[in-house]
Amino acid sequence: MLALPARLRSRAREQGRLDLLVNNAFALPEDLTTPKPFWEKPLSSWQMVDVGVRSNFVAAWHAAQLMVPNRSGLIVAISGYVGVT
């Protein structure tokens, strides 16, 4: 997971800037797709937050450090179906 920011920084240094970051990371545990109530599923399923939210935050944190000094760039966060209201 932490390899992405290192590659991101390296590439941005080569190009001289970073224009766009699109965040779309999520891991849905297989046991969450079974048709039973959420309270009957293991709490270990909460680890999906580590992949999705944490990865998005870490990548955006690194990207902002590259974009802000240039006063340029866009960070886009894409969510899954659960983001629909």
Contacts in CASP RR format, 6 or more apart in sequence:
PFRMAT RR
TARGET T0000
AUTHOR 0000-0000-0000
METHOD contacts of the structure
MODEL  1
MLALPARLRSRAREQGRLDLLVNNAFALPEDLTTPKPFWEKPLSSWQMVD
VGVRSNFVAAWHAAQLMVPNRSGLIVAISGYVGVT
1 51 0 8 1.000
1 54 0 8 1.000
1 55 0 8 1.000
1 58 0 8 1.000
2 58 0 8 1.000
4 55 0 8 1.000
4 58 0 8 1.000
4 59 0 8 1.000
5 58 0 8 1.000
5 59 0 8 1.000
5 62 0 8 1.000
8 18 0 8 1.000
8 21 0 8 1.000
8 59 0 8 1.000
8 62 0 8 1.000
8 63 0 8 1.000
8 66 0 8 1.000
9 62 0 8 1.000
9 66 0 8 1.000
11 18 0 8 1.000
12 18 0 8 1.000
12 66 0 8 1.000
17 66 0 8 1.000
17 67 0 8 1.000
17 70 0 8 1.000
17 72 0 8 1.000
18 63 0 8 1.000
18 66 0 8 1.000
18 67 0 8 1.000
18 73 0 8 1.000
19 72 0 8 1.000
19 73 0 8 1.000
19 74 0 8 1.000
20 73 0 8 1.000
20 74 0 8 1.000
20 75 0 8 1.000
20 76 0 8 1.000
21 59 0 8 1.000
21 60 0 8 1.000
21 63 0 8 1.000
21 74 0 8 1.000
21 75 0 8 1.000
21 76 0 8 1.000
22 76 0 8 1.000
22 78 0 8 1.000
23 55 0 8 1.000
23 56 0 8 1.000
23 59 0 8 1.000
23 60 0 8 1.000
23 75 0 8 1.000
23 76 0 8 1.000
23 77 0 8 1.000
23 78 0 8 1.000
24 77 0 8 1.000
24 78 0 8 1.000
25 51 0 8 1.000
25 52 0 8 1.000
25 55 0 8 1.000
25 56 0 8 1.000
25 59 0 8 1.000
26 48 0 8 1.000
26 51 0 8 1.000
26 52 0 8 1.000
26 80 0 8 1.000
27 47 0 8 1.000
27 48 0 8 1.000
27 51 0 8 1.000
27 52 0 8 1.000
28 48 0 8 1.000
29 44 0 8 1.000
29 45 0 8 1.000
29 47 0 8 1.000
29 48 0 8 1.000
31 41 0 8 1.000
31 42 0 8 1.000
31 45 0 8 1.000
32 41 0 8 1.000
32 45 0 8 1.000
32 48 0 8 1.000
34 41 0 8 1.000
56 77 0 8 1.000
60 75 0 8 1.000
60 77 0 8 1.000
63 75 0 8 1.000
64 75 0 8 1.000
67 73 0 8 1.000
67 75 0 8 1.000
END
